[in-house]
Amino acid sequence: MTDAALPPPPSAAGRAAARAAAGKRLKRRHAAEARFRAYGLGAIALAIGFLAILLAGVIQQGLPAFRTNTISLPVYVDPAKVDARDPQGANYDLMIAEQLLNRLHVENDDLGENALRAKDLLSPDMGFQVLDAVKRDPSLIGRTLTIAAPIGGNADLYYKGELGREIAEADRKLDDAQLDWLDRLKADGLVTEGFNTRLFTHADSTQPELAGLLGAIVGSALMLLVTALVAAPAGVLAAVYLEEFAPRNRLTNFIEVNINNLAAVPSIVYGMLGLAVFINWLQFPRSAPITGGVVLALLVLPTIIIATRSALKAVPPSIREGALAVGASPTQAVFHHVLPPATPGIMTGVILALAHALGETAPLLMIGMVSFTTSVPEGFTSAATVLPVQIFIWENAAERAFHERTGAAILVLLAFMVVMNLAAILLRRRFERRW
């Protein structure tokens, strides 16, 4: 056999043409890579821009709610209007409004309309404070008390510049005369501005200046505790069994497929399940943290299982095989040698799942947690609301002053979710091992 003839070497012109073609292909590839990086940076910038716009809008709406205006008034408990035998029968709000008119040197008309207009500037909390003081000590009748309370919601909006004279008088809740009264109260030093501690120390109220988030915060904490106690152990143990002990057959494949599908089911479906099973069949109490916690536990259970299985898969097989090689049983190998290195990933998945549960609204609306509650829940079966539902209620309220509290509640909810996500990141970085 003879060797095949080799092709003749390319000429100098051919080599130059090949180099030119290769250079063009290299330039096109570099240009494509540059375009891809530009598209990626543009997408990131666009996402950050939308996020900044969203946060700016929420902050602009909610930041004023963290400030409040308080009015301090000397109130004379008139014996002609307050009966010591029946202190609850007196109209304290009207009595205080009439005294406010006298302090402003404004005469009350025959029909008492000026007193009613002055009453609109004050919070009912002032009247309740006088009533409570008289009930505790009836000797206060005929004496003067100094009462400090939040000013009315619309008056508070005026002081914050959200309800001004530039709005037509017919389109605002306060007329020009009432705004003049508020200016005189501010000039006399009876109204002071400060941090709104009531937002974090009181529950919901029909009056926006008295409404707070404490009931929703406690309700969210109780509900998340139930969710964690139900979902975390069940999810972790189910993932350990499926990943480490379950045989590979059609049944386990069917279970794995359905777990992945359940992670993508719309959350309102879980609410319908909770309504049908836990409330209508098992007679769980409506609008209770235990009911909401169990429903949300079902919602986040697939997420915890998937995250736990991923953490277990990330552990090198040599650890498991080494434990078995020195005589450990399969259970000992898993729980003593595989599970500890996977714990940071498991904890991260659980925390992120709970953060997801904290922001859910649709399932809770289905099980009745949209009810109006003015008290802080005392237990897992007490009527309660949660932060997302509280945001929903306030945003649909008719009073304009509730809308700024909606923004404040969103900021509080975002703060809790940021803290939970930071905790997940810190735990992973603190305990994660690099293999």
N, C-alpha and C positions, 0 to 999 in steps of 0.2 A: 504494500500500500504506500502511496505517496502522500505526503503532507499536503493539506489544502493550501492553496496560495493565499498569502495574506494580502489584504487590500493595500493599495499604495498609500503612503502617508499623505495627509492633506497638505495642500500647498499653503504658502504663507497667506494668500488671500482667503482660503477656506478657514484657516485658523482664526484670522481676524473676524470673519463673518460669524464664526461660532462664538467667539468671545463677545461680540456685539449682541448676538441673540441672547446669550446667557445674562449679559448685563441688563438687557431690557426685561427679561423674566424676573431678575432679582429686584429691579426697581418696582415692577408691578407688585411683587410679593410684599416688599417693604411698604408700598403705598396702601395695599390692602390691610396690612397690619396696623398702619397708622390710622386708617379709617375706622377699623374695628375698635382701636383704643379711643378714638374720638367719639364714636357712637356710645361706647360704654361710659365714658366720662360725661357725655351729654345726658344719658339716662340717669346717672347718679345725681347730676346737678338738677335735673328736672324733678326727681323724687325729693331731693332736699328742699327745693324751692316750694313744692306743694306742701311739704311738711311744715316749712317755716310759715307759710301763709296760714295753714290750719292752726298752728300753735299761736301765732300772732292774733288771730281772731278770737281764739278761746281766752287768751290772756287779757286782751282788751275788754272782752265781755265780763270775765270773772274777777279781774283784779279789784274793781271797786267794791265787791262784796266783802272783801277782807277789811274794809274800813266802815265805820258806822258813826252816826251822829247821835249824841246823847243829850237829852234836855234835863235840866235840874230845876224843879219848881217847888217853892214853898206852898203847901196845900193846907188850907184851914178846913178841918173836919167839922163842918157846920152842924150843930145840934139840931137845927131846924130841918135838916135833910137826912140825918143819920140817926136812926133809932137804936139805942143800945140793946133793946130786947130783940131786934131783928136787923142786925147790921147788913145782912145780905139784901135787904129790900131797897137799899138806897141806890141811886144812879150816880155812882162815883165819877164816871167818865164825863157826864154832863156837868157835875159840880166842879170838876177840875177845869173844864172848858170855860165855864162862866168866870172862874177866878183868873184864867188866862186872859180873857177879854178885859177884865178890870185892870190887870197889870199892863195891858197894852193901851189902856184908856180908850177902849172901843165900847160903845153902848150896845147892849143887847136889844134887839127889836122885840116887838110884842109876841111874834110867833116863835121866837127863839132860834131863828135861822142862823144868826151870827154864832150862837153857841154851837150849833151843829157843824158849822163850817170850821170853827176852832177845834172842835172835837176830831175832825178829819185830819188835823195836823199831828195829833198825839196817838200814841200807841195804847191799846187796851191794857197793856202791862202796868201802866201807871195806876189805873183804877184798881187792878187786882192787888197791887202792892199796898194801897191804902186799905182795902178790904181786909187783907191778911193781917195788917198791923192792928186794925180795930178789933178783929176777932181775937187776937192774942192779948190785947190790952184795951178793954172798953174805956178806960180812963182817958184815952187819947181823944175822945170826942170832945170838941170844944178847944182843942189845941192845934198847933200848926206843925206839920211834918214837912221835911225836905225830901222829896222823892226824885230819884234819878232813874230814867228809863229811856230806851231807844225812841227816837222820834218816829213819827209815822212813815210808812214806806214811801209815799209820794213826796213828802217833805224831805226825806233823805235823798231821793233822786234829785231834788232841786238843789240841795247843798252840794251834791257831787257834779252838778253841771249837766245832768242828763235830762232834766225837765226845766227848760228855761223860758224866758219871756219871748224868745224868738219864735216859739211855737204859738200858733194862734190860740187865743184863750178858749175858743170852742173845742179845740182838739186836745186839751190837757185837763187833767183831773183837778188842778188847783187854779182858781181864778187870780186876777191881779191883786185883789185885796188880800187874799191869803198869802201870796208871795211877799207882799209888803209886810205882813205880820211876821213872816219868817225872817225877813231882813232885820226887823227890829229886835227879834229874839237873839239873833246872832250878834247884833251890835251891842246888846245889853250883856253879853257874855253868858247867857243861859244855855247856849248850845255849844258843845265841844265835840271835836272829832277824835277818834282813837281806833285802835285795833278791835275788830269784831270778834271778841272771845265767845260770844253767844253762838257763833257759827259752829263751834266745836264742843260746846257744853250743853246744848239743848237739842231736842228732837224737832220734828216737823211741826208746823203750825199753819193755821189759816191766814195768819198775818205775816207778810214777808219779812218785816223787821224782827220778828220773834222766831223765825224758822232757823233750824240748825241741822247739822249733819250727824250728831252723836248717835241717834237711833239707827241711822243707815250704816254708820261705821261699825257699831256693835253687831247689828244684824249680819253684815258682811263677814265679820270675824267669826261669829257662831256658825254661819253657813259654811265657810271655808274649813272650819275645824271638822265639821261633819263630813265634808267632802274628802278631806285628807285622811280621816280615820277609816273611811269606807274604801276609797279608791286606791290609796297608796299600798296597803298590804295586799289587797286582792290583785291589783295590777302587777306588782312585783312578783308575787308568788306564781301567778299565771304565766308570766313571761319566763321565769326560771324553769317551770315545768315544760313549757313548750320548747324552749331552747336547749335544755340540758337532758331531759328525761323522756319526753314524749316520743313514741316511735314515729317514724316517717311513713305514714300511710294516707289513705284518702280522707280519713276523718280529720287528722291533724291538718292536712292541706286545706280542707273545707273550713276548718276553724280559723286558720291563718288568713285565708282570703276574706272571710267575713269580718275579722278584726280590722283589716285594712279598709274594708268598705265602710264599717261603722265609724271610722275616723273622719270620713267625708260626708256623713249624713248631716243634713241641716239641723241646727240646734233646736228649732221649734218642734221637730219630730220627737225629741226627748221630752219636751214639755207636754206634748200630747200623750206620750207614754206615761209620764208621771201623773197626769190628770186621770187617765183611765185606770192605772194600776194602783198607785199609791193613795190617791184621794178617793176615787169612787169605789174601789174594791177593798183596799186595806184600811180605809178610813183614817188616813193620816190627816192631821190638821192643816187647813188651808193657811197660806201666808205665814208659815212657820219655818224657822231655819232648818229644822230636821228634814222637812219635806224638800226644800230647795237644795239642801246639801246632798241628799240621796240622788235627786234627779241630776245634779251637776256631776256627781260621782260617776254615774253611768255615762255622762257626756265625755268626761276626760279619761275614762278607763282605757279605751283603745290607745290614746296618746301615751299613757304611762306604759302600757304593755310594749308598744313599738319602741319607745325610748329605752326601756330596760333591755329588750332583746338586742338593740344596737350596742348598748354598753357591754353586754356579755360577749357579743361577737368581737368587740375590740380587744378583749383580753387574749394574749397570745396562746395558742393551743399548747405550747410547751409547758405552761404552768399547770394546766389540767393533766397533761400526760405525765409530767414529773411527779405530781401528787399520787396518781394512780400507780406509778412505777414503784414508789416506796411503800406501797401497801395500803394507801387510803382508800376507803370505800367511795363509790361515786357520789354519795351524799356529802361525805366529808370533803372530797375534792372540790365540789361546787361551793358549799357554804363556808369552808375554811380558806380556800385558796383562789377561787374564781370570783366569788361575790365581793370580797373586800376591794380588789383593784377596780371593780366595776361600780363601786358605790358612788364616786363623784358623778359619773354619767347618769346613774339612776336618780340621784338627788336633783341633778339639773333638770331632768325630764319631769320629775314630780313637781318641782317649783314652777316650771314653765306651764305645766298643765293647770296648776292652781291659779296662776296668773290669768290663764285663759278663762277659767271658771269665774274669776272675780269680775271680768268684764262682760259676762253673758247677761242678756236681758230677756230674749224671747222665751226661753223655757220658764223663767220665773213669772212672766206675765200670764202664761197658760195655767199656772198652778195658784194664781190669785195673790201673788206678792205685790200687786199693784195697789193694795188697800192703803188707805190713809191712816197712819198711826202717829199719834202725838206723844207716845211714851217710849222709853228705852226698853227693849226686850229683856226680860229677866231670865229667860231660859230657852232651851231648844224648841219648846212647843208654844212659846209666846208669839203673838202676832208681831210681825216685824217687816221691815223693808230693807233694801240693800242699796248700795250706791248707784248702780246703773238704773234701777227702777226709780230711785229718788230723782235722778236727772230727768228721766222721762216724765215724771209727775210735774216737776217744776217747769219744764219747758212748755208743757201744755196748760199751765195756769194762766188765768186771765190777767192777773196783776203784773204790771210791767216790772216791778221790783223783784219778782221771782226769777226773771230771766238772767239777771246778773248773778244770782245765786246758782243758776244752772251752770254757768261758766266756772264758778268757784268749785262746785262739786266735781266737774270734769277735771279740773286741775288737781284736786285731791285724789281722785281715782287714778289719774296718770302718775301722780307721785307714788302711790302704793304699787302700781305696776312696774315703775322704774326701779323701785327698791327691790322688788321680788326678782326682776331680771338681773339686777346687779348682784344680788345674793347668789343667783345661779352661776353667774360668771366667776365670782370670787371663789365659790366652793370648787368649781371645776379647776381653776388655776391653782388653788391651794392644795388640793389632794390628787390631782391628776398625775399619772405616771406616764412618762414617754418610753415607748418600747423600741 
